[in-house]
Amino acid sequence: MKTDKLQTALANWQLIQPLSEKDQMRLSRRFTIDFNYNSNHIEGNTLTYGQTELLLLFGKVTGQADFFDYEEMKASNVGLKMMLTESAEKQQPLTQNFIRTLHKTLLREDYTVYKNLPGGMQTSYIIHAGQYKTRPNSVITRYGDRFEYASPEETPALMTDLVDWYNQEEQKGEMSFIDLAILFHYRYIRIHPFEDGNGRIARLMVNYILSRHNCPMIVVRSRKKQNYLEALHKADLIVGSAPTDGAHATLAQIRPFHKYMKELIANEIEADTQFISQKSENIWWFDGEKIEFRTPTYGIILRELQTEPINTYATLQKATGVNRSALQKMIQSLSKKGFIEKLEDGWRVFITPSI
């Protein structure tokens, strides 16, 4: 990444300020779906992008999915709103109580996990909502080795260090808020203070810091999950396996993750700027990607279905001038990509127009 890419993205973002109320609403609506869908999908939530939009914006449940996934997604959105409210209180320091409350909001309540052991034995343990872990946690990397996080005994002191460090650095103002957000994420993940939900909290906290500094918020895209995890892994190799070292890592030590996150933030800000500034009948957006169709016919179909969800092939043929066979293929293509979905009350469009 060129060293000035992030600064250029931030400068271009400033050029389109202030945003109109309509553009603020469009951006907020888009971010709500993108963030909640991706942050939960990374952790295994099975709701589709379309199901997420219907649930969070319209309160509708459609298709087949586990009840837990619906409840998890709703709780995620409450947590996002809570984070935004807290980030607006710019004179108030970050507290551990806020992080624990955010975690309780995401998990909602304690629950029991059951696991089968070799030999047919079963074990269980309780996941505590809003409380630091009471049992060790670790992860098996894709390279097959076990990576240990901070112990339950170490966690309270390390979280105190993390929050105190953040407040002090923010007050001093010597470190850029971008670097502060990236380093906070890494140190937090190396502590892994809760028994579940740490990744979702880490991504909320990055946006908490960006929002406090009037920067566009970001989405770690589920389709690029391996790049995200690989950047963390490369940083871990430099920092070392000791949890205490990870919880006090420097920017220089986490340079692979730092580089990855700076490029991600630059790309997300660029996309937000284009989403607001590039207006065209043929430009649409879906899960952070700008879609430019090869033919304007796709745009006509989408606008027709947005205007009248129960449109028939006959009315679509009249609007597009395309024969039925070609029209069916185009609709199948839009449906396969998740841009539209057939529901009981007609078609629902999930791809967002630029105008």
C-alpha positions as MATLAB code, in Angstrom:
seq = 'MKTDKLQTALANWQLIQPLSEKDQMRLSRRFTIDFNYNSNHIEGNTLTYGQTELLLLFGKVTGQADFFDYEEMKASNVGLKMMLTESAEKQQPLTQNFIRTLHKTLLREDYTVYKNLPGGMQTSYIIHAGQYKTRPNSVITRYGDRFEYASPEETPALMTDLVDWYNQEEQKGEMSFIDLAILFHYRYIRIHPFEDGNGRIARLMVNYILSRHNCPMIVVRSRKKQNYLEALHKADLIVGSAPTDGAHATLAQIRPFHKYMKELIANEIEADTQFISQKSENIWWFDGEKIEFRTPTYGIILRELQTEPINTYATLQKATGVNRSALQKMIQSLSKKGFIEKLEDGWRVFITPSI';
ca = [
       0.000    0.000    0.000;
       1.320    3.455   -0.838;
       2.075    5.366    2.313;
      -0.304    8.208    1.400;
      -3.311    6.057    0.459;
      -5.007    6.415    3.843;
      -4.319   10.158    4.054;
      -5.685   10.602    0.525;
      -8.823    8.658    1.454;
      -9.326   10.815    4.558;
      -8.750   14.010    2.556;
     -11.266   12.969   -0.116;
     -13.769   12.145    2.610;
     -13.379   15.639    4.052;
     -14.022   17.182    0.616;
     -17.615   15.865    0.604;
     -18.432   17.129    4.104;
     -20.912   18.018    5.418;
     -23.195   15.226    4.283;
     -26.843   15.906    3.631;
     -29.358   14.335    5.994;
     -30.425   11.975    3.196;
     -26.853   10.815    2.559;
     -26.242   10.347    6.279;
     -29.307    8.116    6.456;
     -28.266    6.135    3.381;
     -24.772    5.601    4.761;
     -26.087    4.651    8.212;
     -28.556    2.145    6.760;
     -25.860    0.575    4.587;
     -23.367    0.352    7.453;
     -25.939   -1.173    9.821;
     -26.524   -4.119    7.498;
     -22.924   -4.501    6.343;
     -21.380   -4.405    9.810;
     -23.845   -6.676   11.577;
     -23.940   -9.210    8.751;
     -20.162   -9.451    8.341;
     -19.068   -9.296   11.982;
     -21.444  -12.118   12.891;
     -20.907  -14.110    9.710;
     -17.166  -14.238   10.488;
     -18.088  -16.034   13.724;
     -20.425  -18.535   12.062;
     -23.844  -16.842   12.001;
     -25.818  -18.361    9.103;
     -28.171  -15.496    8.190;
     -27.781  -14.281    4.624;
     -27.236  -10.628    3.769;
     -30.873  -10.396    2.716;
     -32.160  -12.052    5.884;
     -30.076   -9.621    7.933;
     -31.558   -6.618    6.154;
     -35.134   -7.858    6.505;
     -34.621   -8.579   10.202;
     -32.862   -5.362   11.218;
     -34.665   -2.855    9.015;
     -38.131   -4.378    8.747;
     -38.398   -6.831   11.652;
     -39.192   -9.676    9.260;
     -38.004  -13.278    9.477;
     -37.739  -15.266    6.267;
     -36.168  -18.474    5.042;
     -34.559  -21.133    7.179;
     -32.092  -20.267    9.933;
     -31.475  -21.153   13.552;
     -33.500  -19.121   16.064;
     -30.244  -18.379   17.913;
     -28.804  -16.710   14.793;
     -31.768  -14.331   14.566;
     -31.494  -13.411   18.250;
     -27.717  -12.990   17.947;
     -28.128  -10.621   15.000;
     -30.706   -8.488   16.811;
     -28.459   -8.280   19.872;
     -25.548   -7.302   17.634;
     -27.514   -4.356   16.302;
     -28.399   -3.234   19.844;
     -24.693   -3.434   20.676;
     -23.833   -1.334   17.620;
     -26.306    1.362   18.674;
     -24.921    1.273   22.218;
     -21.377    1.691   20.898;
     -22.402    4.680   18.766;
     -24.118    6.352   21.711;
     -21.072    5.847   23.913;
     -18.618    7.052   21.264;
     -20.541   10.329   21.000;
     -19.646   11.100   24.628;
     -16.208   12.313   23.610;
     -15.330   13.828   26.995;
     -15.961   10.560   28.817;
     -13.055    8.093   29.109;
     -13.332    4.479   28.069;
     -14.186    2.135   30.959;
     -14.043   -1.595   31.497;
     -17.645   -1.420   32.632;
     -18.678   -0.234   29.167;
     -16.819   -3.128   27.498;
     -18.407   -5.652   29.866;
     -21.859   -4.107   29.330;
     -21.347   -4.258   25.575;
     -20.448   -7.925   25.906;
     -23.538   -8.653   28.007;
     -25.646   -6.940   25.353;
     -24.205   -9.140   22.613;
     -24.529  -12.434   24.497;
     -27.773  -11.468   26.308;
     -27.481  -14.136   29.016;
     -25.296  -16.940   30.337;
     -25.523  -20.204   28.434;
     -24.032  -23.686   28.630;
     -21.810  -25.229   25.970;
     -21.684  -29.017   25.669;
     -18.756  -30.808   24.061;
     -18.062  -34.451   23.291;
     -14.691  -35.754   24.435;
     -12.730  -38.649   22.907;
     -14.203  -41.922   24.099;
     -17.802  -40.677   24.133;
     -17.628  -38.646   27.345;
     -19.382  -35.284   27.417;
     -18.269  -32.137   29.188;
     -19.902  -28.745   29.606;
     -19.057  -25.242   30.708;
     -20.885  -21.942   31.132;
     -20.347  -18.898   28.918;
     -20.755  -15.825   31.120;
     -22.357  -12.729   29.606;
     -20.663   -9.509   30.689;
     -18.064  -11.211   32.888;
     -14.411  -11.878   32.238;
     -13.539  -15.512   31.591;
     -13.346  -18.023   34.392;
     -11.588  -20.728   32.379;
      -8.581  -20.645   30.019;
      -9.264  -20.082   26.331;
      -7.190  -20.800   23.258;
      -7.498  -21.337   19.541;
      -6.182  -23.937   17.132;
      -4.622  -22.022   14.244;
      -4.989  -23.157   10.650;
      -1.398  -24.389   10.960;
      -2.525  -26.850   13.649;
      -0.819  -25.305   16.678;
      -2.621  -24.223   19.852;
      -2.419  -20.517   20.686;
      -3.123  -19.563   24.293;
      -4.685  -16.278   25.363;
      -4.344  -14.585   28.770;
      -5.309  -16.731   31.734;
      -8.393  -15.891   33.818;
      -6.040  -14.768   36.598;
      -4.112  -12.395   34.296;
      -7.139  -10.947   32.538;
      -8.402   -8.282   35.019;
      -4.978   -6.658   35.362;
      -4.298   -6.782   31.613;
      -7.689   -5.227   30.829;
      -6.952   -2.483   33.367;
      -3.633   -1.872   31.588;
      -5.346   -1.801   28.198;
      -8.067    0.680   29.138;
      -5.692    2.929   31.110;
      -3.216    2.912   28.226;
      -5.944    3.829   25.731;
      -7.252    6.741   27.804;
      -3.753    8.087   28.402;
      -2.729    7.843   24.738;
      -5.942    9.461   23.551;
      -5.466   12.319   25.994;
      -1.825   12.845   24.982;
      -2.775   12.903   21.295;
       0.685   11.841   20.137;
      -0.497    8.643   18.434;
      -2.897    8.933   15.497;
      -6.397    7.665   16.229;
      -5.979    5.160   13.369;
      -2.891    3.647   15.014;
      -4.637    3.747   18.378;
      -7.624    1.793   17.033;
      -5.430   -0.825   15.338;
      -3.172   -1.365   18.349;
      -6.160   -1.521   20.713;
      -7.699   -4.247   18.551;
      -4.537   -6.322   18.559;
      -3.846   -5.989   22.295;
      -7.477   -6.769   23.117;
      -7.488   -9.911   20.968;
      -4.323  -11.152   22.639;
      -6.044  -10.868   26.031;
      -9.296  -12.445   24.783;
     -10.976  -11.430   28.045;
     -14.308  -13.212   27.515;
     -15.212  -16.836   26.880;
     -17.034  -15.938   23.666;
     -17.682  -12.863   21.531;
     -14.165  -11.410   21.607;
     -13.900  -10.879   17.852;
     -17.211   -9.060   17.703;
     -16.214   -6.832   20.636;
     -12.824   -6.092   19.029;
     -14.471   -4.946   15.785;
     -16.988   -2.814   17.682;
     -14.177   -1.210   19.670;
     -12.209   -0.301   16.541;
     -15.290    1.556   15.326;
     -15.809    3.089   18.767;
     -12.374    4.704   18.461;
     -12.833    5.761   14.821;
     -16.257    7.232   15.573;
     -14.911    9.205   18.546;
     -12.561   10.895   16.096;
     -15.215   11.604   13.433;
     -13.821    9.014   11.046;
     -16.018    6.753    8.908;
     -16.488    3.359   10.507;
     -15.273    0.165    8.878;
     -16.416   -3.360    8.135;
     -14.140   -6.405    8.178;
     -15.732   -8.329    5.315;
     -16.528  -11.979    5.945;
     -15.487  -12.922    2.408;
     -11.988  -11.672    3.296;
     -11.854  -13.358    6.698;
      -8.694  -15.345    5.920;
      -6.741  -12.180    5.071;
      -7.792  -10.712    8.422;
      -6.813  -13.822   10.379;
      -3.547  -14.214    8.484;
      -2.530  -10.625    9.289;
      -3.182  -11.291   12.980;
      -1.210  -14.546   12.781;
       1.801  -12.860   11.156;
       1.824  -10.239   13.906;
       1.624  -12.992   16.539;
       4.772  -14.603   15.119;
       6.692  -11.362   15.639;
       5.246  -10.517   19.059;
       5.601  -14.035   20.462;
       3.202  -16.394   22.175;
       3.281  -14.971   25.726;
      -0.124  -13.333   26.387;
       1.469  -10.555   28.465;
       3.727   -9.632   25.543;
       0.742   -9.568   23.212;
      -1.235   -7.382   25.610;
       1.601   -4.830   25.578;
       2.668   -5.130   21.927;
       3.972   -2.105   20.041;
       2.998   -0.848   16.589;
       6.403   -1.891   15.264;
       5.842   -5.443   16.461;
       2.421   -5.801   14.853;
       3.438   -4.315   11.497;
       1.737   -7.024    9.336;
      -1.597   -6.420   11.074;
      -0.996   -2.658   11.137;
      -0.382   -2.620    7.368;
      -3.440   -4.788    6.720;
      -5.736   -2.639    8.844;
      -4.506    0.664    7.397;
      -5.253   -0.592    3.905;
      -8.655   -1.909    4.996;
      -9.543    1.432    6.602;
      -8.388    3.325    3.479;
     -10.484    1.063    1.227;
     -13.563    1.396    3.427;
     -13.301    5.204    3.507;
     -12.809    5.291   -0.272;
     -15.909    3.141   -0.731;
     -17.951    5.418    1.556;
     -16.797    8.461   -0.413;
     -17.732    6.843   -3.716;
     -21.063    5.658   -2.298;
     -21.970    9.266   -1.504;
     -20.370   11.081   -4.439;
     -20.724    8.778   -7.458;
     -24.292    8.983   -8.715;
     -25.316    6.935  -11.727;
     -28.285    4.914  -12.913;
     -25.900    2.025  -13.559;
     -24.003    2.031  -10.220;
     -25.291   -0.085   -7.344;
     -23.758   -1.255   -4.049;
     -23.860   -4.611   -2.305;
     -21.970   -5.560    0.870;
     -19.304   -2.901    0.381;
     -18.732   -3.535   -3.310;
     -19.584   -1.175   -6.139;
     -21.502   -3.025   -8.842;
     -21.514   -1.617  -12.390;
     -23.708   -3.723  -14.634;
     -22.668   -4.439  -18.207;
     -26.098   -3.447  -19.461;
     -28.587   -0.889  -18.076;
     -31.296   -3.569  -18.300;
     -30.270   -4.927  -14.882;
     -30.817   -1.497  -13.351;
     -34.238   -1.231  -14.950;
     -35.249   -4.629  -13.542;
     -34.048   -3.711  -10.049;
     -35.830   -0.353  -10.045;
     -39.027   -1.974  -11.302;
     -38.881   -4.570   -8.510;
     -38.156   -1.873   -5.916;
     -41.137    0.156   -7.059;
     -43.532   -2.774   -7.385;
     -42.326   -6.023   -5.735;
     -45.104   -8.098   -7.319;
     -44.094   -7.192  -10.866;
     -44.831   -9.942  -13.390;
     -42.621  -11.032  -16.241;
     -45.045   -9.331  -18.616;
     -44.605   -5.915  -16.969;
     -40.843   -6.407  -16.734;
     -40.716   -7.327  -20.438;
     -42.589   -4.150  -21.248;
     -40.226   -2.032  -19.142;
     -37.022   -3.605  -20.474;
     -37.885   -4.673  -23.996;
     -36.191   -8.013  -23.289;
     -37.730  -11.371  -24.199;
     -38.948  -13.654  -21.429;
     -36.131  -16.201  -21.698;
     -33.393  -13.567  -21.400;
     -35.297  -11.857  -18.609;
     -35.532  -15.096  -16.621;
     -31.774  -15.621  -16.941;
     -31.076  -12.077  -15.731;
     -33.371  -12.474  -12.737;
     -31.773  -15.830  -11.917;
     -28.356  -14.160  -12.024;
     -29.479  -11.337   -9.708;
     -31.031  -13.870   -7.337;
     -27.975  -16.157   -7.299;
     -25.740  -13.247   -6.273;
     -28.108  -12.333   -3.423;
     -29.110   -9.012   -4.962;
     -32.808   -9.975   -4.961;
     -34.952  -12.644   -3.319;
     -38.433  -13.971   -3.978;
     -40.620  -13.653   -0.884;
     -44.297  -14.385   -0.229;
     -45.282  -10.771   -0.941;
     -43.125  -10.440   -4.074;
     -39.520   -9.654   -4.838;
     -37.243   -7.924   -2.327;
     -34.225   -5.956   -3.579;
     -31.155   -5.981   -1.323;
     -28.692   -4.185   -3.586;
     -28.570   -0.399   -3.019;
     -28.819    2.147   -5.860;
     -26.389    5.045   -5.971;
     -29.264    7.409   -6.714;
];
